[in-house]
Amino acid sequence: MRDDTGMAPLVGRREALAGLEAAIARLREGRGGCAVLEGPAGVGKTRLLMAALAHAEGTGWSVAAGRATEFDRGMPPATLLNVLGSPPTAPPVLGRSDAANLTSILNGPAGRFRLVDRIGELVQNHARTRPLVIAIDDAHWADELTALALGVLVPALRTSPVLWLFTRRPLPPHSPGQDVLDSLAGEGALRYPVAPLTDAESAELCAHVLNAEPDASVLALVRRTGGSPFLIEELFASLLADGRVSVTDGRAHVTDDDLPAAVPAALEQRMRDLPADARLLLEAGSILGRPFSLHEAARLGDSSAARLVAPAREAVRAGLLVDDGAELGFRHDLIRETVYDGMPGAARRALHREAADILQAEGASAVEVSCHVARSARVGDLRAVITLRDAARQVATSAPSTAADLLLHALDLTPDGLPDRPLLIDEAVPPLALAGRLDEARSVVAACDDPVQAARLRTKLAEFTELDGLAEAGGRATEAASTSPERSSRPASGWDSLTDSELRVVRVVAEGLTNRETARRLFLSPHTVDSHLRHAFAKLGISGRVELTRHVVTREGGTREGGIRDNAPTAHEPVRPNRQGAARGPARGQALTPPSTTTSWPTT
């Protein structure tokens, strides 16, 4: 039997679920945490996550949950804002006014770090009422700015009643989401590898799907699924719909030996009998790549919303789509991928181009439009180049690595000899450097046709590498302009002389992280981290990390100045602080004051 989500009951996973339930129980003591569910697509990570969230809700805790999508990576900080502003928690962690305020913060000086600070405050304020569980499914797709926030907030809130739960696939191996989850796992986050079901567990799941005991013919087919819960459900749902499974005296028997053995084949059989408009709806949704409205799907499919109402109902009834009351989404990302991959490449390219035109006409940001432009443009498409460049400018300060990717794609579309190429090269190198992608920045410079431009950029890269780094050199004026009068008149030496950028770095380093680990946590380059440490050591009159840690503990061992506060009292019951489990000392979770960043080169 299936539950109201359309999924069969959870089978197996007892040890992992017990561990998650124990982490949920620790929230009662004011102890937060983090857990990552890992495994290939279709292995049952989402089902296990949903069981844990149901337990959290049953315990009375708040839940904020959502799924990252492939297109989130081009629209920072879409992942985290969507999760924190979504049901089932009422009221949500982020209300509409909060979202508008965050947009204003992001567009201001040192916006990405101030945004992280503000999100942290909102999360902690929400957790004061009752413990909070924040879950991100398919977190490997998380955008760059969400990854930055997770790298800072998860450890910072470890002594608050906030539990973070993530699922991820092993691929893609390198992305902002994967990198931050690797970092969190290396710092003590719980890891639960989700393996395929055993033969006995597969048979149990099959019995739930068929509502009958499987006989030998059914079990033989189950073994061909490799223990994938998703494939078992899809395969037997398809066979039931086609009448190729019979049930006699409570035992199920397969009546046809010509059976699909892969997800695409099973899904194709399920979609085969859908009306043409329903298939059009699925294809349009797969192109949009995120939860979508009937209006959007209708425009992309050259149809009308009214005409798609019945097909949408049919797709939901078939278990292919889910309806949250406002938008439609695919029940599983594998379904979307199968629909998408089943379309001819030329059709996908054309529909992405139409999606870009539709979104642009409706006033969508250049960032969202660029997600479709990148999948449809050809070399020489200068309109696409302009869109990609505009999108890069929108996210340059908040997500420099994303901006760099957009500009590199624009370069790929721009033929040699066009006057736009030198401008794109000038714009691409700074965000590459700021994101710590120096080898790629040097490659772009090496491909520069203008020797004067190449020499200038090489000089700037050398300055960035050998001196303070782009963020430090270019950001001091921004930081000075955005700090309070008290900070602008800071002394020349001692703890109070440290800039906000230096404070953020020394607090993380005091946890025991290396310069490279600190750079990954804060999305800075290692050169910038090294520069901040040199300045901090000089101002404090010290020469080593042990002395630095003593300073941090002495000055900030208790309540922090502004930002997120450790051991915030909660209304559900008095919190009993538990610092014995701190992995790297009491500095973790100190004030989240933002360093300044800029994508402009330092002036000489």
C-alpha positions in Angstrom: 0.0 0.0 0.0 1.1 3.6 -0.7 1.0 6.5 1.7 -0.5 9.9 0.8 2.7 11.0 -0.9 2.3 8.2 -3.5 5.3 6.3 -2.2 5.3 2.8 -0.8 6.2 2.5 2.9 9.8 2.6 4.0 11.4 -0.8 3.9 14.7 -1.6 5.7 17.0 1.4 6.7 16.3 0.6 10.4 19.8 1.6 11.5 19.9 4.8 9.6 16.4 5.8 10.7 17.2 5.1 14.3 20.3 7.3 14.0 18.2 10.1 12.5 15.5 9.8 15.2 18.2 10.0 17.8 19.5 13.2 16.3 15.9 14.5 16.3 15.6 13.6 20.0 18.8 15.5 20.9 17.1 18.7 19.7 15.1 18.6 23.0 18.4 19.2 24.8 19.3 22.1 22.6 21.8 20.1 20.6 21.9 20.6 16.9 23.5 18.5 14.3 23.9 17.6 10.6 23.4 14.3 8.7 24.0 13.4 5.1 22.2 10.6 3.3 24.3 9.4 0.4 23.6 7.1 -2.5 22.9 6.7 -6.2 19.6 7.9 -7.8 16.6 5.8 -7.0 18.1 4.0 -4.0 15.6 5.4 -1.5 17.3 8.5 0.1 14.2 10.7 -0.3 12.0 8.0 1.3 14.3 7.7 4.3 14.4 11.5 4.6 10.6 11.8 4.5 10.3 9.2 7.2 12.7 11.2 9.4 10.8 14.4 8.8 7.5 12.7 9.6 9.1 11.6 12.9 10.2 15.2 13.6 6.8 16.6 12.9 5.2 13.9 15.1 7.6 14.9 17.9 6.2 18.5 17.6 9.3 20.1 16.0 9.2 22.6 13.1 10.2 21.4 9.7 11.5 23.3 6.7 12.1 21.0 3.7 12.5 21.2 0.0 14.5 19.9 -3.0 17.3 21.5 -4.9 17.1 21.5 -8.6 19.7 21.5 -11.3 18.8 25.0 -12.3 19.3 26.3 -8.7 23.1 26.5 -9.4 22.4 29.4 -11.7 20.2 31.3 -9.4 21.8 31.8 -6.0 20.6 31.6 -3.3 17.5 29.9 -4.6 18.0 26.6 -2.8 18.1 27.8 0.8 15.5 30.6 0.3 13.0 28.1 -1.2 13.5 25.6 1.6 13.2 28.1 4.4 10.2 29.8 2.8 8.3 26.6 2.1 5.7 24.5 3.9 5.1 22.5 6.0 6.3 24.8 8.8 3.7 27.5 9.5 4.7 30.2 9.7 7.8 29.5 7.6 11.3 30.4 8.7 11.4 33.1 6.0 8.3 35.2 5.5 7.7 37.4 2.5 9.0 40.5 4.2 12.1 38.6 5.2 12.7 37.5 1.6 12.4 41.1 0.4 14.8 42.3 3.1 17.3 39.5 2.2 17.3 40.7 -1.4 18.1 44.2 -0.3 20.9 42.9 1.9 22.4 40.8 -0.9 22.6 43.8 -3.2 24.4 45.9 -0.5 28.0 46.1 0.6 29.5 42.7 1.5 26.1 41.4 0.6 26.6 37.6 0.6 28.1 37.5 4.1 25.6 39.8 5.6 22.9 37.7 3.9 24.3 34.6 5.7 24.3 36.4 9.0 20.7 37.5 8.6 19.5 34.0 7.6 21.3 32.6 10.6 19.5 35.1 12.9 16.1 34.2 11.4 16.8 30.4 11.7 17.9 30.8 15.3 14.9 33.1 16.2 12.6 30.5 14.8 14.3 27.7 16.8 13.7 29.6 20.0 10.0 28.7 19.8 10.6 25.0 19.1 13.4 22.9 17.6 13.8 23.1 13.9 14.7 20.5 11.3 15.9 21.9 7.9 16.1 19.3 5.1 17.4 19.7 1.5 16.8 16.8 -0.8 19.2 16.5 -3.8 21.6 18.9 -2.1 24.3 18.2 -4.7 22.5 20.7 -6.9 22.6 23.5 -4.2 23.7 26.8 -5.6 27.0 28.5 -4.6 25.5 31.0 -2.1 23.5 28.3 -0.4 26.7 26.3 -0.1 28.4 29.3 1.5 25.6 29.7 4.0 25.6 26.0 4.9 29.3 26.0 5.4 29.0 28.8 7.9 25.6 28.2 9.5 25.7 24.4 10.1 28.7 24.6 12.5 27.7 28.0 13.9 24.3 26.7 15.1 25.6 23.4 16.5 24.6 24.4 20.0 21.1 25.6 18.9 18.2 23.2 18.5 18.6 23.1 14.7 19.1 19.8 12.8 20.2 19.9 9.1 19.4 16.9 6.9 20.7 16.5 3.4 20.5 13.9 0.6 23.0 13.7 -2.3 24.0 11.5 -5.2 27.7 10.8 -5.9 27.5 12.7 -9.2 28.3 15.3 -10.2 31.5 14.8 -8.1 32.4 18.5 -7.9 29.8 21.3 -7.3 29.3 23.9 -4.6 26.8 21.6 -3.0 29.0 18.5 -3.1 32.0 20.5 -1.8 30.3 21.9 1.2 28.8 18.5 2.1 32.3 17.0 1.9 33.5 19.7 4.2 30.7 19.2 6.7 31.2 15.4 6.6 34.9 15.9 7.3 34.1 18.0 10.3 31.9 15.4 11.9 28.5 15.4 10.2 26.7 12.1 10.4 27.0 10.1 7.1 24.5 7.4 6.2 25.3 5.6 2.9 22.0 4.3 1.5 22.7 1.0 -0.2 20.4 -1.0 -2.5 17.8 -3.2 -0.8 18.6 -6.8 0.0 16.7 -9.5 -1.7 14.4 -9.9 1.3 13.8 -6.2 1.6 13.1 -6.0 -2.1 10.5 -8.8 -1.8 8.9 -6.9 1.1 8.7 -3.7 -0.9 7.3 -5.6 -3.8 4.6 -7.1 -1.6 3.6 -3.5 -0.5 3.4 -2.3 -4.1 1.4 -5.3 -5.4 -0.6 -5.7 -2.1 0.1 -9.4 -2.5 2.8 -11.9 -1.8 5.2 -12.2 -4.7 5.7 -15.7 -6.2 8.9 -17.0 -7.8 8.2 -15.3 -11.2 7.8 -11.9 -9.5 10.9 -12.4 -7.3 13.0 -13.3 -10.4 12.0 -9.9 -11.9 12.7 -8.1 -8.6 16.2 -9.4 -8.6 16.7 -7.7 -12.0 16.1 -4.3 -10.4 19.3 -4.4 -8.4 17.6 -3.5 -5.2 16.5 0.0 -6.4 13.2 0.9 -4.6 12.4 3.5 -7.3 12.7 1.0 -10.1 10.7 -1.7 -8.2 7.9 0.8 -7.7 7.9 2.1 -11.3 8.3 -1.3 -12.8 5.4 -3.0 -11.0 3.2 0.0 -11.2 3.6 -0.2 -15.0 3.0 -4.0 -15.0 -0.2 -3.5 -12.9 -1.5 -0.8 -15.2 -0.9 -3.1 -18.2 -2.6 -6.1 -16.6 0.6 -8.1 -16.7 0.5 -9.1 -13.1 -2.3 -11.4 -11.8 -3.2 -12.0 -8.2 -4.7 -15.3 -7.1 -5.4 -16.2 -3.5 -3.2 -13.3 -2.3 -0.1 -14.3 -4.4 1.1 -12.2 -7.4 2.3 -13.8 -10.6 3.9 -12.3 -13.7 2.0 -13.2 -16.8 4.4 -11.8 -19.5 8.1 -12.6 -19.9 8.7 -9.6 -22.2 9.4 -7.1 -19.4 11.4 -3.9 -19.1 14.5 -4.0 -17.0 15.4 -0.3 -16.7 13.9 2.9 -15.5 13.4 4.5 -19.0 11.6 1.4 -20.3 9.4 1.2 -17.2 8.5 4.9 -17.3 7.9 4.8 -21.1 5.4 2.1 -20.6 3.7 4.1 -17.9 3.6 7.2 -20.1 2.6 5.3 -23.3 -1.1 5.4 -22.5 -1.2 9.0 -21.4 -3.0 11.5 -23.6 -0.8 13.6 -25.9 -1.4 16.7 -23.8 -0.2 14.9 -20.7 3.0 14.0 -22.4 3.4 17.5 -23.6 2.9 18.7 -20.1 5.7 16.4 -18.8 8.1 17.4 -21.5 7.5 21.1 -20.8 8.0 20.5 -17.1 11.3 18.7 -17.8 12.6 21.6 -19.8 11.7 24.2 -17.1 13.7 22.1 -14.7 11.9 23.2 -11.5 8.4 23.3 -10.0 6.2 24.9 -12.6 2.7 26.4 -13.1 0.2 25.2 -15.7 0.5 28.7 -17.2 4.2 28.3 -17.8 3.8 24.8 -19.2 1.0 25.9 -21.5 3.0 28.8 -22.9 6.0 26.5 -23.6 3.8 23.9 -25.2 1.8 26.4 -27.3 -1.3 25.4 -25.4 -3.6 26.9 -22.8 -3.8 26.3 -19.0 -7.4 25.2 -19.3 -6.5 22.6 -21.8 -3.8 21.1 -19.5 -6.0 20.8 -16.4 -7.2 17.3 -17.2 -3.7 16.1 -18.4 -2.2 17.4 -15.2 -4.8 15.5 -13.1 -3.9 12.4 -15.1 -0.2 12.8 -14.6 -0.7 13.3 -10.9 -2.9 10.2 -10.7 -0.3 8.2 -12.6 2.3 9.1 -9.9 4.5 11.1 -12.3 3.8 14.6 -11.0 2.9 15.9 -7.6 0.7 19.0 -6.9 1.5 21.2 -3.9 -1.5 23.4 -4.6 0.4 26.2 -6.4 2.8 24.4 -8.7 3.4 21.0 -10.2 6.7 19.1 -9.8 8.1 15.6 -10.7 7.6 13.0 -8.0 11.2 12.0 -8.5 14.1 13.7 -10.3 14.7 10.4 -12.2 11.3 10.8 -13.8 12.2 14.3 -15.0 15.6 13.1 -16.3 14.0 10.2 -18.1 11.4 12.5 -19.8 14.1 15.0 -20.7 16.6 12.5 -22.0 13.8 10.8 -24.1 13.4 14.0 -26.2 15.5 14.6 -29.3 18.4 16.9 -28.7 17.2 19.4 -31.3 13.8 19.5 -29.6 15.3 20.1 -26.2 17.5 22.9 -27.6 14.5 24.6 -29.3 12.3 24.4 -26.2 15.0 25.8 -24.0 15.2 28.7 -26.4 11.4 29.2 -26.2 11.6 29.0 -22.4 14.2 31.7 -22.4 12.1 33.9 -24.6 9.0 33.3 -22.5 10.7 34.0 -19.2 12.4 37.1 -20.6 9.0 38.4 -21.9 7.5 37.9 -18.4 10.2 39.9 -16.7 12.3 37.1 -15.2 15.8 37.9 -14.1 18.7 37.5 -16.6 20.0 34.9 -14.2 17.0 32.6 -14.6 16.8 33.2 -18.3 20.5 32.4 -18.6 19.8 28.8 -17.4 17.9 28.2 -20.6 20.1 30.3 -22.9 23.1 28.2 -21.8 21.4 25.1 -23.1 20.1 26.5 -26.4 22.6 29.0 -27.7 25.1 28.3 -30.6 28.4 30.0 -31.4 27.8 33.5 -32.7 24.6 34.0 -30.8 25.4 37.5 -29.6 22.0 37.9 -28.0 22.8 34.9 -25.8 26.2 36.4 -25.0 24.5 39.6 -23.7 22.1 37.6 -21.6 24.9 35.5 -20.0 27.0 38.6 -19.3 24.0 40.5 -17.7 23.4 37.4 -15.5 27.0 37.3 -14.5 26.9 40.9 -13.5 23.9 40.2 -11.3 25.6 37.5 -9.3 29.3 38.7 -9.5 29.6 39.8 -5.9 27.3 37.2 -4.3 28.4 34.1 -6.3 31.7 34.8 -8.2 32.2 31.2 -9.3 28.7 31.2 -10.9 29.5 34.5 -12.5 32.7 33.0 -13.9 30.9 30.0 -15.3 28.4 32.3 -17.1 31.2 34.4 -18.6 33.2 31.4 -19.7 30.1 30.1 -21.5 29.7 33.5 -23.1 33.3 33.4 -24.3 32.7 30.0 -25.8 29.8 31.5 -27.8 31.8 34.5 -29.0 33.9 33.9 -32.2 37.5 35.1 -32.3 38.0 38.5 -33.7 34.7 40.0 -32.3 35.2 43.2 -30.2 33.2 41.6 -27.4 35.9 39.0 -26.6 38.4 41.3 -24.9 35.7 42.7 -22.8 34.5 39.3 -21.8 38.0 38.2 -20.9 38.4 41.3 -18.7 35.2 40.5 -16.9 35.8 36.7 -16.6 39.3 36.8 -14.9 38.4 38.7 -11.7 35.5 36.4 -10.6 37.7 33.4 -11.4 40.4 34.7 -9.2 38.0 35.7 -6.5 36.5 32.1 -6.5 40.0 30.7 -6.1 40.0 29.3 -9.7 43.4 30.7 -10.5 44.5 28.0 -13.0 41.4 28.7 -15.1 42.0 32.5 -14.8 45.6 31.9 -16.1 44.2 29.8 -19.0 41.8 32.5 -20.0 44.7 35.1 -20.0 46.9 32.7 -22.0 44.2 32.5 -24.7 44.0 36.3 -25.0 44.9 37.6 -28.5 45.9 41.0 -27.4 49.5 40.9 -25.9 48.9 44.2 -24.1 45.7 43.0 -22.4 47.4 39.6 -21.6 50.3 41.4 -19.9 48.0 43.6 -17.9 45.9 40.7 -16.7 49.0 38.6 -15.8 50.3 41.5 -13.7 47.0 41.8 -11.9 46.9 38.0 -11.3 50.4 38.1 -9.9 49.4 41.0 -7.6 46.4 39.0 -6.5 48.5 35.9 -5.8 51.4 37.6 -4.1 49.8 40.4 -2.2 46.6 40.6 -0.1 44.3 38.9 -2.6 41.4 40.4 -4.6 38.9 40.4 -1.8 41.2 42.1 0.7 42.7 44.7 -1.7 39.5 45.5 -3.5 37.2 45.3 -0.5 38.7 47.5 2.1 36.9 50.7 1.0 33.6 48.8 0.8 34.1 47.4 4.3 35.1 50.8 5.8 32.0 52.4 4.3 29.7 49.7 5.6 31.0 49.4 9.2 29.7 51.3 12.2 31.4 54.5 13.5 32.9 52.5 16.3 34.6 50.0 13.9 35.8 52.7 11.6 37.8 54.2 14.4 39.4 50.9 15.4 42.9 51.0 17.1 46.0 50.0 15.2 46.7 46.9 17.2 45.0 44.4 19.5 41.8 42.4 19.2 39.7 45.4 18.5 41.9 46.4 15.6 40.9 43.3 13.6 38.7 44.0 10.5 35.5 42.1 10.0 37.2 40.0 7.3 40.1 39.1 9.6 37.7 38.2 12.5 35.8 35.8 10.3 38.9 34.1 9.2 40.6 33.8 12.6 37.4 32.4 14.2 37.3 29.6 11.6 41.1 28.9 11.8 40.8 28.8 15.6 38.6 25.7 15.2 41.6 23.9 13.8 41.0 24.2 10.1 43.8 24.6 7.7 44.1 27.7 5.4 42.7 25.7 2.5 39.8 24.3 4.6 39.0 27.8 5.8 39.0 29.1 2.3 36.5 26.4 1.2 34.3 27.1 4.2 34.2 30.8 3.5 34.4 30.6 -0.3 37.6 32.7 -0.4 40.9 32.0 -2.1 43.7 30.5 0.1 45.7 33.6 -0.7 43.1 35.8 0.9 42.9 33.6 4.0 46.7 33.7 4.3 46.7 37.5 4.0 44.1 37.9 6.7 46.0 35.6 9.0 49.3 37.5 8.5 47.6 40.8 9.3 45.8 39.3 12.3 49.1 37.8 13.7 50.8 41.2 13.3 48.0 43.1 15.0 47.8 40.7 17.9 51.6 40.4 18.2 51.5 36.6 18.0 53.2 34.1 15.7 51.2 30.9 15.9 47.7 29.3 15.8 47.8 28.1 19.4 48.1 31.7 20.6 45.4 32.8 18.1 43.1 30.2 19.6 43.7 31.4 23.1 42.8 34.9 22.0 39.6 33.7 20.4 38.6 31.7 23.5 39.5 34.6 25.9 37.6 37.2 23.9 34.6 35.2 22.5 34.2 32.1 24.6 30.6 33.1 25.7 27.9 35.2 24.1 28.9 36.7 20.8 28.7 40.3 19.7 25.8 40.5 17.3 25.0 37.9 14.7 24.1 34.4 15.8 24.3 33.6 19.5 25.3 30.3 21.0 22.9 28.5 23.4 19.9 30.7 22.6 17.1 30.0 25.1 14.1 28.2 23.6 10.5 28.2 24.7 10.0 24.5 24.5 12.1 23.9 27.6 15.3 25.1 29.2 18.4 24.4 27.0 21.2 22.4 28.6 24.3 23.5 26.7 26.6 20.7 25.7 30.0 21.8 24.7 31.8 18.6 25.5 31.1 17.4 22.0 32.6 20.4 20.3 35.0 19.1 17.7 37.4 21.9 17.4 36.9 24.2 20.4 34.5 26.9 21.4 35.3 29.3 18.6 32.9 27.5 16.2 29.7 29.5 15.9 31.1 32.9 16.7 29.9 36.1 15.3 29.2 36.0 11.6 30.5 39.4 10.6 31.0 39.7 6.9 34.3 40.3 5.0 34.1 42.6 2.0 34.4 41.2 -1.5 34.4 42.8 -4.9 34.9 41.6 -8.5 36.9 44.7 -9.4 40.6 44.6 -9.6 42.6 46.5 -6.9 43.7 49.9 -7.9 47.4 50.7 -8.0 
